[in-house]
Every structure is written in C-alpha cells, then in structure tokens.
Amino acid sequence: MDPEKAHELTISLFSRFPGILSKMIGGELDSSKYNIFVGDLNWSFPVGLAAGLDKNAQAIDFFSHTLFGAVEVGTVTPKPQPGNPKPRMFRYIDEESLRNRMGFNNLGADVVFKNIKNSSRGDKVLGINLGKNKVTTEVDAYKDYVSLYKKFAPVGDYLVINVSSPNTPGLRDLQSTDKLKIIFESLIDERKKTPIPLYLKISPDQSFEDVGPIIELAQDFNLAGIIATNTTIMESRGAGGISGRLCSEKSKAMRRFVLGRVAGNKHFQVIGVGGISEFSDLWEFWKLGGKAVQIYTSFIFQGPGILEDIKNEIDKALIRNQVSTLNELLENIDQAE
Ligand SMILES: Cc1cc2nc3c(=O)[nH]c(=O)nc-3n(C[C@H](O)[C@H](O)[C@H](O)COP(=O)(O)O)c2cc1C
C-alpha cells in the first residue's frame, strides 16, 4: 500500500478504536519501574512518540495507552494547510528508513486544539510541536510561534519550536541565532503568563560551529531543552527528509555534541530522536548522559513490538546491574554494564 495511505488508515483506526486496539497491542505499565523525570515531567517509559505521526492529535487516546512514555503531536501550524503534492512519503524497506516531504500538512491550530481538548490521556505526557505556516514570511514567523504558544500552552505538558523541518521552504533559515533570538524574545511575555517547558527541535545537518551558539541561546532563554534531531537531507535520494537507520549516524553525532555541551546544566534536557531502532541506541544515549528518546520510523517498521523489546532489554539491564528501577540504573549509568 502507498505509505501515506497506510499511515492515514492506521491513524484513523487508532482514533476510532483506541480502547480495543491498545488492549490488543497491550503495553500499559502497572508500576513505576520504568519512569524517569525529564525536567519536571514524569515519563512513564523512556521512549516517546516523535512528532509527525499524529500531526492532528487524532490518536492521543490510543497512543496514551501504549508503552510510549510521552506523545508528541503536530507539527501544527496556525492555519490549516495541505502540505506538498503527493506522493510525498517513501519507504526504503531494506534500510528501515523513510523519506518524506510532507510540508506540515495539518488541519490547523483550531482543529488540533479541539482534538486535544476532547482526548483523554490520563497522566501521559503530551508534547505539542509548533511550526509556522508556509505562507508566513520569515519576518513574521515569530507571530506564528507566539499565537501557537498562547493557544497550546494551557493544554499541553511541553511545547516544541520546530524550525528544523527540511520541507517548508526557508524554515531552516530560522535556525540562525539572530532569527531564533527574535522568536525567543517574542515568546517571553507569553511564557511568563503560562509557563510550560519549551523545547527547540534541531536538524542534524547544521555544523557544530553553528549549533554551539544555538545551544547557548536556548540555555540563556531558559528553554527546557533541545530535541535532537529532525530528519536529514540526502540529496542523492531526492527531495525531503530522511529518517530511520539512514539518519542514525548524523543524528547520533549531533546528540553527542549537544549532550557534551550541556553536560554541566542539570536543568537542561536533551531528548534524543533520529534513527533509534533498538535498545543499544538507547543505551548509547544513556551512556552519553541522555535520558529520554523518541521514535517514529522504527515504530512504523517494527510496530509496537519495538517498545516491548526495549522494555524486555531494560528488564535484563536492571537484573544485570542488580537494581530495581530505571531511575536507579540511570543514577549510576557510568558504571552500568
Ligand atoms: C513522515 C514523517 C513526518 C514527520 N513530520 C514531522 C513533523 O511534522 N514535525 C517534526 O518535528 N518532525 C517530523 N518528523 C520527524 C520525526 O519527528 C523525527 O524527528 C525523525 O523522523 C527522526 O526520527 P526517526 O528516525 O525515529 O524517524 C517526521 C518524520 C516522518 C518520517
């Protein structure tokens, strides 16, 4: 089946039958064995759902009942927009990777807001990923982020400024420190009125030289952390962003860099995403000082079984290291084996 059709069908099933399907897939956790604090937020499991799979917040009820420790919806833009012409999602089955040039197709802030209001996620952490409309000029981009912050801060647990998608023309230009500064400054008042953890999602394609000052800026503005990374561009494969195993090396390198830079700041989180497809990726991230990750592409290829597999591997690690909770394991991760 065409990948986008398969995706739409799955989301529609998840949104119509959340109870039955999540029971069939299983995965509700009955203990605090796997929970970790990411900043102030209590993730029930160290793996969350990355943005872009539930763009319109239609399947929060379903995802909240899976093992995912947090669910990030969006990217949502202020106005609805159709995205780029189809086909715009491609599979590389042997390489467990995807290429997409969706272009922030979504139903817009009003509908996504209603969907969130009508959902019941229990105490599962909900992130909302925010992007600017394609028609919004670079100069006015900050206005989109301010209006989205205002609308979604009261209904989410954390928000994400997304300036790292390769599929909205000019969006990645907003990743320069002077342009990001304008966005962060314009958010100061709203953040005071409705404080909620705010993350910045970055691309794996920037040079470390450029990312260093962005990390400093994010800390200066008291962001909760950085989500590293979005998809990568591989010109040889065609237009769009590559995710899954093919983006793993670049994402990992960026995560390592960011974690190294913020190692001394206990109040600043790095959420790892990009090419995470098995427990060893998570382990490597923990060893570098990270805690929580997100997945998208490996969930598409492996299904919810990937979460079960990771849970089983965590169980083994707990036994091996003679501790009973993930928190204890992460406290002494340097010595863990
Ligand atoms: C089809 C598709 C659509 C995506 N849409 C978004 C999006 O709207 N916003 C966003 O921040 N990231 C989006 N992403 C990027 C993912 O959230 C993630 O950062 C990236 O795919 C790398 O993780 P992965 O290798 O686990 O897929 C999308 C990814 C895919 C494959």
The ligand as an SDF file (V2000), in Angstrom:
LIG
                    3D

 31 33  0  0  0  0  0  0  0  0999 V2000
    6.5680   11.0570    7.5830 C   0  0  0  0  0  0  0  0  0  0  0  0
    7.2430   11.8900    8.6350 C   0  0  0  0  0  0  0  0  0  0  0  0
    6.6620   13.0740    9.0280 C   0  0  0  0  0  0  0  0  0  0  0  0
    7.2890   13.8700   10.0030 C   0  0  0  0  0  0  0  0  0  0  0  0
    6.6980   15.0200   10.4010 N   0  0  0  0  0  0  0  0  0  0  0  0
    7.2820   15.7740   11.3780 C   0  0  0  0  0  0  0  0  0  0  0  0
    6.6540   16.9450   11.8500 C   0  0  0  0  0  0  0  0  0  0  0  0
    5.5580   17.3080   11.4290 O   0  0  0  0  0  0  0  0  0  0  0  0
    7.3150   17.6690   12.7890 N   0  0  0  0  0  0  0  0  0  0  0  0
    8.5260   17.2970   13.3250 C   0  0  0  0  0  0  0  0  0  0  0  0
    9.0670   17.9820   14.1860 O   0  0  0  0  0  0  0  0  0  0  0  0
    9.1250   16.1670   12.8980 N   0  0  0  0  0  0  0  0  0  0  0  0
    8.5310   15.4070   11.9510 C   0  0  0  0  0  0  0  0  0  0  0  0
    9.1380   14.2610   11.5300 N   0  0  0  0  0  0  0  0  0  0  0  0
   10.4700   13.9290   12.0810 C   0  0  0  0  0  0  0  0  0  0  0  0
   10.3980   12.9610   13.2580 C   0  0  0  0  0  0  0  0  0  0  0  0
    9.7170   13.5110   14.3450 O   0  0  0  0  0  0  0  0  0  0  0  0
   11.8170   12.5730   13.6870 C   0  0  0  0  0  0  0  0  0  0  0  0
   12.4800   13.7200   14.1760 O   0  0  0  0  0  0  0  0  0  0  0  0
   12.6290   11.9690   12.5680 C   0  0  0  0  0  0  0  0  0  0  0  0
   11.8380   11.1450   11.7660 O   0  0  0  0  0  0  0  0  0  0  0  0
   13.8180   11.1720   13.0750 C   0  0  0  0  0  0  0  0  0  0  0  0
   13.3850   10.1230   13.9120 O   0  0  0  0  0  0  0  0  0  0  0  0
   13.1810    8.6000   13.4160 P   0  0  0  0  0  0  0  0  0  0  0  0
   14.4430    8.1830   12.7380 O   0  0  0  0  0  0  0  0  0  0  0  0
   12.8680    7.8250   14.6540 O   0  0  0  0  0  0  0  0  0  0  0  0
   12.0360    8.6190   12.4740 O   0  0  0  0  0  0  0  0  0  0  0  0
    8.5240   13.4590   10.5620 C   0  0  0  0  0  0  0  0  0  0  0  0
    9.0920   12.2490   10.1560 C   0  0  0  0  0  0  0  0  0  0  0  0
    8.4770   11.4560    9.2080 C   0  0  0  0  0  0  0  0  0  0  0  0
    9.1150   10.1660    8.7960 C   0  0  0  0  0  0  0  0  0  0  0  0
  1  2  1  0
  2  3  1  0
  2 30  2  0
  3  4  2  0
  4  5  1  0
  4 28  1  0
  5  6  2  0
  6  7  1  0
  6 13  1  0
  7  8  2  0
  7  9  1  0
  9 10  1  0
 10 11  2  0
 10 12  1  0
 12 13  2  0
 13 14  1  0
 14 15  1  0
 14 28  1  0
 15 16  1  0
 16 17  1  0
 16 18  1  0
 18 19  1  0
 18 20  1  0
 20 21  1  0
 20 22  1  0
 22 23  1  0
 23 24  1  0
 24 25  2  0
 24 26  1  0
 24 27  1  0
 28 29  2  0
 29 30  1  0
 30 31  1  0
M  END
$$$$
